[in-house]
Amino acid sequence: MNYFSIVLSLVSLIVAISSVFINLVLWRKVNRPIVTVRLSSSCDGAPMALNIVIENTGNLPAKDIVIKANRQDVLNCTNGNVIPKDAKEILLSNLVIPILANGKKTINAFHCYGENVE
């Protein structure tokens, strides 16, 4: 009888530890930041604008966001061969956005005026 209660206690302990581990893994999969970046251009008038939208649609704040863009993709978006200087500093470097709250987005437009090109 004593042997049976020890085995039952060990099995219960294994089930409890497994349950905690599985719940932790599932919680991390469901509750995470989901960051999307959209890049577009607007060439309606003389100055060309390169617009960027960074959005966190996840359940947790996103931390230490680094945007890495391919130079050719940015050039395709600008419909030309110039990238605004300030856009180049953000898109083609290792600049870090420290935090973006969940459900929030940030929008910026880079304009191409004279000295502001590469």
Disulfide bonds with the S-S distance in Angstrom:
none
